[in-house]
Amino acid sequence: MFQEDFTLRKLLAVLVLYILLASAAFAEISVFGTVGGGAVILRGTNVNGDVLQAGASLSGQIGVEGQDENDKFGGEITVSGEKISFNIPVIPGSTAVVPVPGNDPVFAFNASVWWKPFYMLKLQLGGINDFALTEIVGWGYHANDADSFVVWPQNNYAGDYFSDTTGFYSGTGNGWTGLSLSFSPIYGLDINVGIPFSLGFEKINQINGEIEQRSKASAVYYFTSAQIAYNLWGIGRLAVSYAGGDGKIKYTPNPINPEDDTPTRELYFFQMQSTPATIYGSFLLTVFEERGISLNAGFAYTFPAKEKDQKITYKAPMEAGLGFSMGTSRMGFKTRMALSFGGSAFRDGTDPTPKVKEPLMIGLGVLPYITLGPFKINLNAGISYKWEEEYMKLDGLDLVVAKMGNSAALAWYVNPYLTFSIGDGTFFAGFQMGSDGLKYTHDGTTMKKNNLVVTFPSGEDKYVGQTIIEWAIPIGIQYSF
């Protein structure tokens, strides 16, 4: 977060300078941008006494890209910003919120440059956001950038239990600063490698409040991504992707008070933040694409992670995802499904060794649509179910597995919306209603949701025993050039 006036002037000055330099260096130059504004006309819940809310947001991005006449060198630079003028939960029934009212604009800067020494090889340095294989299920599932204005809950499955790309490799992602190599030795075969130099920083010292950091090579190369994708002509694309990790677990003995590092033998999944490696397999069927039918199937297996001091071994859930679309620009139907299963954790060296299992989770989204002239009507809806969670606790001197009360839940949402598009401009309007299905409880001291402590600014008693249903009426306008 930066000073609004100074930072914006500086970023725009850099962009203008790049345009001038690029005009002299590159044969082909293009400037692009997007500006959008959104508003929530009204937002409320099913809880008596809750205050109706209203607010707005704005965002924008401008960039320039260019390449030489021989297609050997090129680059891109973008500046973007966002400001949200009110406090709104990220998901139905959640106390997690985006920046508080009156927050300063948040700006982001990204640049990348590439070189093709010959037509089969491309080397890129800078902000890397490539190699995603999330057709149908990921960004664009709702089309027209509706995700930014009227879609709930933030493009994910109902309840926000897991992301829209569950089971699929989502690419190197925003925020990577690194290097990527793309090699195409034969027609249809692509070999990609991404190295995230920005992930190698670690704190090594703190003197007078100043944190000294260094870039650790092992941390960089542990997180290397690799991918082999082969396009079967006339049939589809088969791919295997690898997202690197160091196989470590960051364990917090007391999530409620992170400063308390007293060792404990009890074990909850929310105490662990793991960074293991994951391997993905996917197949995109395009043989019926001319008839408006496409299918994308994915599967993910995550390698175990360990925490040596606490002797914890964690096996993340396996994931499967499926996306299907059928139709034309006038009428059609999309659906996506996800399954998360098989996760577990245990402590090494205990006898017996109880195993805590992560809950099975399943999600389904449907999106039929119809186009009437410049209007497109979308009937977006979804449902998810999460089975009861487990945790490890002490029973006398023994470790036993117990069920976590109030943790099984059925989440749902209905989110019809329409878009009105002419040229590069779009107007959005919709209605949102949904719930994550989880109840608030009170143990006499603290308010909890799914056994995690939550806080409310006032009047928390009215939420006890409630499964909150939220509703909202959002609108938005976006223009691209």
C-alpha positions as CSV (number, residue, x, y, z in Angstrom):
1,M,0.0,0.0,0.0
2,F,1.5,3.3,-1.0
3,Q,1.0,7.1,-0.9
4,E,-1.8,7.7,-3.4
5,D,-0.5,10.8,-5.2
6,F,3.2,10.1,-5.3
7,T,3.0,6.4,-6.2
8,L,0.5,6.9,-9.0
9,R,2.6,9.7,-10.5
10,K,5.8,7.6,-10.3
11,L,4.2,4.6,-11.9
12,L,2.6,6.6,-14.7
13,A,6.0,8.3,-15.3
14,V,7.6,4.9,-15.6
15,L,4.9,3.7,-18.0
16,V,5.2,6.9,-20.2
17,L,9.0,6.4,-20.3
18,Y,8.6,2.8,-21.3
19,I,6.3,3.8,-24.2
20,L,8.8,6.3,-25.5
21,L,11.7,3.8,-25.3
22,A,9.6,1.0,-26.8
23,S,8.5,3.2,-29.7
24,A,12.1,3.6,-30.6
25,A,13.2,0.0,-30.0
26,F,10.2,-2.1,-31.2
27,A,8.5,-2.2,-34.5
28,E,5.0,-3.1,-33.2
29,I,3.6,-1.3,-30.2
30,S,0.2,-1.5,-28.7
31,V,-1.4,0.2,-25.6
32,F,-4.2,-1.5,-23.7
33,G,-6.2,-0.9,-20.6
34,T,-9.3,-1.6,-18.6
35,V,-11.3,0.6,-16.2
36,G,-14.1,-0.6,-14.1
37,G,-16.5,0.6,-11.4
38,G,-18.7,-1.6,-9.2
39,A,-21.3,-0.9,-6.5
40,V,-23.4,-2.9,-4.1
41,I,-26.8,-1.2,-4.0
42,L,-27.8,-3.1,-0.9
43,R,-26.4,-6.0,1.1
44,G,-27.9,-7.8,4.1
45,T,-28.4,-11.0,6.0
46,N,-31.1,-13.2,7.5
47,V,-30.0,-12.1,11.0
48,N,-32.5,-9.8,12.8
49,G,-30.9,-6.5,13.7
50,D,-28.1,-6.7,11.0
51,V,-27.5,-3.3,9.4
52,L,-28.0,-3.0,5.6
53,Q,-24.8,-2.1,3.8
54,A,-24.0,-0.3,0.6
55,G,-20.7,0.6,-1.1
56,A,-18.6,0.7,-4.2
57,S,-15.2,-0.2,-5.7
58,L,-13.1,1.0,-8.6
59,S,-10.2,-0.5,-10.5
60,G,-8.1,0.1,-13.5
61,Q,-5.2,-1.2,-15.5
62,I,-3.1,0.3,-18.3
63,G,-0.2,-1.3,-20.2
64,V,1.9,-1.3,-23.3
65,E,3.5,-4.2,-25.1
66,G,5.7,-4.4,-28.1
67,Q,8.0,-6.6,-30.2
68,D,10.6,-6.2,-32.9
69,E,9.8,-6.8,-36.6
70,N,11.6,-10.2,-36.5
71,D,9.7,-11.5,-33.5
72,K,12.9,-12.0,-31.6
73,F,12.5,-9.6,-28.7
74,G,9.5,-8.2,-26.9
75,G,8.1,-7.0,-23.6
76,E,5.2,-5.8,-21.7
77,I,4.6,-3.4,-18.8
78,T,1.4,-2.8,-16.8
79,V,0.3,-0.6,-13.9
80,S,-3.0,-1.4,-12.1
81,G,-4.8,-0.1,-9.1
82,E,-7.9,-0.8,-6.9
83,K,-9.9,0.9,-4.2
84,I,-12.7,-0.5,-2.2
85,S,-14.8,2.0,-0.3
86,F,-16.6,-0.2,2.2
87,N,-16.2,-3.4,4.3
88,I,-17.7,-6.5,2.7
89,P,-17.2,-10.1,3.6
90,V,-15.3,-12.2,1.1
91,I,-17.7,-15.1,1.3
92,P,-21.2,-15.6,2.7
93,G,-21.2,-15.9,6.4
94,S,-17.5,-15.1,6.8
95,T,-15.8,-12.5,8.9
96,A,-12.9,-12.3,6.6
97,V,-13.1,-8.9,4.8
98,V,-11.4,-6.9,2.1
99,P,-9.7,-3.6,3.1
100,V,-11.6,-1.5,5.6
101,P,-13.6,1.7,4.7
102,G,-11.5,4.6,3.6
103,N,-8.5,2.5,2.6
104,D,-5.9,4.0,0.3
105,P,-5.7,2.7,-3.3
106,V,-3.6,-0.4,-3.8
107,F,-1.3,-0.2,-6.8
108,A,0.6,-3.0,-8.6
109,F,3.4,-2.9,-11.1
110,N,4.4,-5.7,-13.5
111,A,6.8,-6.0,-16.4
112,S,8.3,-8.8,-18.4
113,V,10.7,-9.1,-21.4
114,W,11.3,-12.1,-23.7
115,W,13.7,-13.4,-26.3
116,K,13.3,-16.0,-28.9
117,P,16.8,-17.1,-30.1
118,F,15.0,-19.4,-32.5
119,Y,11.4,-20.2,-33.2
120,M,11.3,-23.3,-31.0
121,L,12.6,-21.6,-27.8
122,K,11.4,-18.7,-25.8
123,L,13.1,-17.2,-22.7
124,Q,11.2,-14.8,-20.5
125,L,12.2,-12.7,-17.5
126,G,10.1,-10.6,-15.1
127,G,6.5,-11.1,-14.0
128,I,5.6,-14.6,-15.0
129,N,1.9,-15.6,-15.3
130,D,1.9,-18.5,-17.7
131,F,1.1,-22.2,-18.3
132,A,-2.3,-22.4,-16.7
133,L,-4.5,-25.3,-17.9
134,T,-7.9,-24.2,-16.5
135,E,-10.1,-23.8,-19.5
136,I,-13.8,-23.9,-18.7
137,V,-13.4,-24.1,-14.9
138,G,-11.1,-21.1,-14.1
139,W,-11.2,-17.4,-14.9
140,G,-13.6,-16.9,-17.8
141,Y,-16.1,-19.5,-16.6
142,H,-18.5,-16.6,-16.1
143,A,-17.2,-14.6,-19.1
144,N,-17.1,-10.9,-19.7
145,D,-15.0,-10.4,-16.5
146,A,-18.3,-10.8,-14.5
147,D,-16.1,-12.3,-11.7
148,S,-15.0,-8.7,-10.8
149,F,-18.4,-7.3,-10.3
150,V,-21.4,-9.5,-9.8
151,V,-20.2,-13.1,-9.3
152,W,-20.4,-14.7,-5.8
153,P,-18.4,-16.2,-4.1
154,Q,-15.4,-14.8,-6.0
155,N,-15.4,-17.4,-8.7
156,N,-15.0,-20.3,-6.3
157,Y,-17.2,-23.1,-5.3
158,A,-20.1,-22.6,-2.9
159,G,-18.9,-21.8,0.6
160,D,-15.5,-21.0,-0.7
161,Y,-14.4,-24.5,0.5
162,F,-12.0,-24.9,-2.4
163,S,-11.0,-22.9,-5.4
164,D,-12.4,-22.9,-8.9
165,T,-9.2,-24.6,-10.2
166,T,-9.3,-27.6,-7.8
167,G,-7.7,-30.5,-9.6
168,F,-6.1,-28.4,-12.3
169,Y,-2.7,-26.7,-12.6
170,S,-3.4,-22.9,-12.3
171,G,-0.1,-21.7,-13.7
172,T,2.8,-19.8,-12.2
173,G,0.3,-17.1,-11.0
174,N,0.4,-13.4,-10.3
175,G,3.2,-12.2,-8.1
176,W,5.9,-14.4,-9.6
177,T,9.1,-12.6,-10.6
178,G,11.3,-15.1,-12.2
179,L,12.4,-16.9,-15.4
180,S,10.5,-19.1,-17.8
181,L,11.6,-21.3,-20.6
182,S,9.2,-22.6,-23.3
183,F,10.6,-25.2,-25.8
184,S,8.6,-26.7,-28.7
185,P,10.8,-29.3,-30.3
186,I,8.1,-30.8,-32.5
187,Y,4.7,-29.7,-33.7
188,G,2.1,-30.0,-30.9
189,L,4.6,-30.6,-28.1
190,D,5.4,-27.8,-25.5
191,I,7.8,-28.1,-22.6
192,N,7.7,-25.3,-20.1
193,V,9.8,-24.5,-17.0
194,G,9.2,-21.7,-14.5
195,I,11.7,-20.6,-11.8
196,P,10.2,-18.2,-9.2
197,F,13.2,-16.0,-7.9
198,S,10.8,-13.9,-5.9
199,L,10.0,-16.9,-3.6
200,G,13.5,-17.3,-2.2
201,F,13.5,-14.6,0.5
202,E,13.9,-15.5,4.1
203,K,14.3,-13.5,7.3
204,I,17.8,-13.9,8.7
205,N,18.2,-11.1,11.2
206,Q,16.2,-8.3,12.8
207,I,18.1,-5.3,14.2
208,N,16.4,-2.2,15.6
209,G,13.2,-3.2,13.9
210,E,14.8,-3.6,10.5
211,I,14.4,-7.1,8.9
212,E,17.4,-8.3,7.0
213,Q,16.6,-10.8,4.2
214,R,18.5,-12.8,1.7
215,S,17.5,-14.8,-1.4
216,K,18.0,-18.5,-0.7
217,A,18.8,-20.6,-3.7
218,S,17.3,-23.8,-2.4
219,A,14.0,-22.0,-1.6
220,V,13.9,-20.7,-5.2
221,Y,14.6,-24.0,-7.0
222,Y,12.4,-26.1,-4.7
223,F,9.5,-24.2,-6.1
224,T,10.3,-24.6,-9.8
225,S,7.4,-25.6,-12.0
226,A,7.6,-27.8,-15.0
227,Q,5.1,-28.9,-17.6
228,I,4.8,-31.1,-20.7
229,A,1.7,-30.6,-22.9
230,Y,1.0,-32.4,-26.1
231,N,-1.8,-31.3,-28.5
232,L,-3.3,-34.3,-30.2
233,W,-4.4,-32.9,-33.5
234,G,-8.2,-33.0,-33.9
235,I,-8.7,-34.6,-30.5
236,G,-7.5,-32.5,-27.6
237,R,-4.6,-31.7,-25.3
238,L,-2.9,-34.1,-22.8
239,A,-0.6,-32.5,-20.1
240,V,1.4,-33.3,-17.0
241,S,2.4,-30.4,-14.8
242,Y,4.6,-30.2,-11.7
243,A,4.3,-27.4,-9.1
244,G,7.4,-27.4,-6.8
245,G,7.5,-27.2,-3.0
246,D,9.9,-27.7,-0.2
247,G,7.8,-30.3,1.6
248,K,7.8,-28.3,4.9
249,I,5.1,-27.5,7.4
250,K,4.7,-24.2,9.3
251,Y,3.2,-25.3,12.5
252,T,1.4,-22.9,14.9
253,P,0.8,-24.5,18.3
254,N,-1.8,-21.9,19.2
255,P,-3.6,-20.4,16.2
256,I,-5.6,-18.2,18.5
257,N,-2.5,-16.7,20.0
258,P,0.5,-17.2,17.5
259,E,2.9,-15.7,20.1
260,D,2.3,-18.7,22.3
261,D,4.7,-21.3,21.0
262,T,4.2,-23.8,23.8
263,P,4.4,-27.3,22.4
264,T,1.1,-29.3,22.3
265,R,0.3,-32.8,21.3
266,E,-3.1,-32.0,20.0
267,L,-3.4,-31.5,16.3
268,Y,-5.8,-29.6,14.1
269,F,-5.5,-29.1,10.4
270,F,-5.8,-25.3,10.7
271,Q,-2.6,-25.4,12.8
272,M,-0.6,-26.4,9.7
273,Q,0.5,-24.4,6.6
274,S,2.3,-26.7,4.3
275,T,4.3,-26.1,1.1
276,P,4.6,-29.5,-0.6
277,A,5.1,-30.3,-4.3
278,T,2.1,-31.3,-6.4
279,I,1.8,-33.1,-9.7
280,Y,-1.2,-32.6,-12.1
281,G,-2.6,-34.5,-15.0
282,S,-5.2,-33.1,-17.3
283,F,-6.9,-33.7,-20.6
284,L,-8.8,-31.1,-22.6
285,L,-11.2,-32.6,-25.2
286,T,-11.7,-30.4,-28.3
287,V,-12.8,-32.9,-30.9
288,F,-16.4,-31.6,-30.7
289,E,-15.4,-27.9,-30.4
290,E,-17.0,-27.0,-33.7
291,R,-20.3,-28.3,-32.3
292,G,-19.8,-26.1,-29.2
293,I,-18.9,-29.0,-26.9
294,S,-15.7,-29.0,-24.7
295,L,-14.6,-30.9,-21.7
296,N,-11.6,-30.5,-19.3
297,A,-10.7,-33.1,-16.8
298,G,-7.9,-32.8,-14.2
299,F,-6.4,-34.7,-11.2
300,A,-3.9,-33.6,-8.6
301,Y,-1.7,-35.5,-6.2
302,T,0.3,-33.7,-3.5
303,F,3.4,-35.2,-2.0
304,P,3.6,-35.5,1.8
305,A,5.0,-32.7,3.9
306,K,6.8,-33.0,7.3
307,E,7.5,-30.9,10.4
308,K,10.6,-32.4,12.1
309,D,10.3,-30.8,15.5
310,Q,6.7,-31.7,16.1
311,K,7.2,-35.0,14.1
312,I,4.1,-34.3,12.0
313,T,3.5,-35.9,8.6
314,Y,0.8,-34.3,6.5
315,K,-0.7,-35.8,3.3
316,A,-2.8,-33.2,1.5
317,P,-6.0,-34.3,-0.1
318,M,-6.0,-35.6,-3.7
319,E,-8.1,-33.5,-6.0
320,A,-10.2,-34.1,-9.1
321,G,-11.9,-31.5,-11.3
322,L,-14.2,-31.6,-14.3
323,G,-15.5,-28.8,-16.6
324,F,-18.0,-29.1,-19.4
325,S,-19.5,-26.6,-21.7
326,M,-22.0,-27.0,-24.5
327,G,-23.7,-24.3,-26.7
328,T,-23.2,-21.4,-28.9
329,S,-22.8,-17.6,-28.4
330,R,-26.7,-17.4,-28.3
331,M,-27.5,-20.2,-25.8
332,G,-25.6,-22.7,-23.8
333,F,-24.7,-24.5,-20.6
334,K,-21.6,-24.8,-18.4
335,T,-20.9,-26.9,-15.4
336,R,-17.9,-27.6,-13.2
337,M,-17.4,-30.2,-10.5
338,A,-14.6,-30.7,-7.9
339,L,-13.7,-33.4,-5.4
340,S,-11.2,-33.2,-2.6
341,F,-10.4,-36.5,-0.7
342,G,-7.8,-38.6,1.1
343,G,-6.1,-36.0,3.2
344,S,-4.6,-37.0,6.5
345,A,-2.0,-36.2,9.2
346,F,-0.3,-38.1,12.0
347,R,2.5,-37.7,14.5
348,D,5.5,-39.9,14.0
349,G,6.9,-41.9,16.9
350,T,3.6,-42.3,18.8
351,D,2.3,-45.8,19.7
352,P,-0.3,-46.3,18.6
353,T,-0.2,-43.7,15.8
354,P,-3.7,-42.3,15.2
355,K,-4.4,-40.8,11.9
356,V,-6.5,-37.6,11.5
357,K,-8.4,-37.5,8.2
358,E,-9.4,-34.4,6.4
359,P,-13.1,-34.2,5.4
360,L,-14.3,-35.3,2.0
361,M,-15.5,-32.2,0.0
362,I,-17.5,-32.1,-3.1
363,G,-18.7,-29.1,-5.2
364,L,-20.9,-28.4,-8.2
365,G,-21.5,-25.3,-10.2
366,V,-24.0,-24.8,-13.1
367,L,-24.3,-21.9,-15.5
368,P,-27.0,-21.9,-18.2
369,Y,-27.1,-18.8,-20.3
370,I,-29.1,-17.2,-23.1
371,T,-28.3,-14.2,-25.3
372,L,-31.0,-11.7,-26.4
373,G,-29.4,-9.1,-28.6
374,P,-26.8,-7.2,-26.5
375,F,-28.2,-8.8,-23.3
376,K,-26.8,-12.0,-21.9
377,I,-28.8,-13.7,-19.0
378,N,-26.8,-16.0,-16.8
379,L,-28.4,-18.3,-14.2
380,N,-25.4,-19.0,-12.0
381,A,-25.8,-21.4,-9.1
382,G,-23.8,-23.8,-7.0
383,I,-23.7,-26.3,-4.1
384,S,-21.0,-27.8,-2.0
385,Y,-20.9,-30.3,0.9
386,K,-18.1,-30.7,3.5
387,W,-18.2,-33.8,5.7
388,E,-17.4,-33.6,9.4
389,E,-13.8,-32.7,10.4
390,E,-11.5,-34.6,12.7
391,Y,-8.8,-33.5,15.1
392,M,-6.3,-35.2,17.5
393,K,-6.6,-34.7,21.2
394,L,-5.2,-36.2,24.5
395,D,-7.3,-38.7,26.3
396,G,-5.3,-39.2,29.5
397,L,-1.9,-40.0,28.2
398,D,-3.0,-41.3,24.8
399,L,-3.7,-39.5,21.6
400,V,-7.1,-40.2,20.1
401,V,-9.0,-38.9,17.1
402,A,-12.2,-37.0,17.7
403,K,-14.9,-35.4,15.6
404,M,-15.2,-31.7,15.5
405,G,-18.7,-30.5,16.2
406,N,-20.6,-28.1,13.9
407,S,-18.0,-28.7,11.1
408,A,-20.1,-30.6,8.5
409,A,-21.9,-28.2,6.3
410,L,-23.9,-27.7,3.1
411,A,-23.1,-24.5,1.2
412,W,-25.1,-23.0,-1.6
413,Y,-25.6,-19.9,-3.7
414,V,-27.9,-18.6,-6.4
415,N,-26.5,-15.8,-8.4
416,P,-28.4,-14.8,-11.5
417,Y,-26.9,-11.8,-13.4
418,L,-27.1,-10.2,-16.8
419,T,-24.6,-8.3,-19.0
420,F,-25.3,-5.7,-21.6
421,S,-22.4,-5.3,-24.0
422,I,-21.7,-3.0,-26.9
423,G,-18.3,-2.9,-28.4
424,D,-15.7,-2.8,-25.6
425,G,-18.1,-1.7,-22.9
426,T,-20.2,-3.9,-20.6
427,F,-22.8,-3.2,-17.9
428,F,-23.4,-5.8,-15.2
429,A,-26.3,-6.3,-12.8
430,G,-27.1,-9.2,-10.6
431,F,-28.5,-10.7,-7.4
432,Q,-26.6,-12.8,-4.9
433,M,-27.8,-15.0,-2.2
434,G,-25.9,-17.8,-0.4
435,S,-24.5,-19.4,2.7
436,D,-21.5,-21.4,3.7
437,G,-23.7,-23.5,5.9
438,L,-21.5,-23.2,9.0
439,K,-23.0,-22.2,12.4
440,Y,-21.6,-19.8,15.0
441,T,-21.2,-21.2,18.5
442,H,-20.2,-19.6,21.8
443,D,-18.3,-21.5,24.5
444,G,-19.0,-18.8,27.2
445,T,-15.7,-17.0,26.5
446,T,-15.3,-16.7,22.7
447,M,-17.4,-16.8,19.5
448,K,-16.3,-19.6,17.2
449,K,-17.1,-20.7,13.7
450,N,-15.9,-24.2,12.6
451,N,-13.9,-24.1,15.9
452,L,-12.0,-21.0,14.8
453,V,-12.4,-17.8,16.9
454,V,-14.1,-15.0,15.1
455,T,-14.9,-11.5,16.3
456,F,-17.7,-9.0,15.6
457,P,-17.6,-5.3,16.2
458,S,-20.8,-5.5,18.3
459,G,-23.9,-7.5,19.1
460,E,-22.3,-10.9,18.6
461,D,-24.9,-12.8,20.6
462,K,-27.4,-12.6,17.8
463,Y,-25.2,-14.8,15.7
464,V,-25.0,-17.7,18.1
465,G,-26.5,-20.8,16.6
466,Q,-27.1,-19.1,13.3
467,T,-26.2,-20.2,9.8
468,I,-26.0,-16.9,8.1
469,I,-27.5,-16.3,4.7
470,E,-26.3,-13.3,2.9
471,W,-27.8,-11.4,-0.1
472,A,-26.7,-8.5,-2.2
473,I,-27.6,-6.5,-5.3
474,P,-24.4,-5.6,-7.3
475,I,-23.9,-3.7,-10.5
476,G,-20.8,-2.7,-12.5
477,I,-19.5,-1.1,-15.6
478,Q,-16.3,-1.9,-17.4
479,Y,-14.6,-0.5,-20.5
480,S,-11.6,-1.9,-22.3
481,F,-9.4,-0.4,-24.9
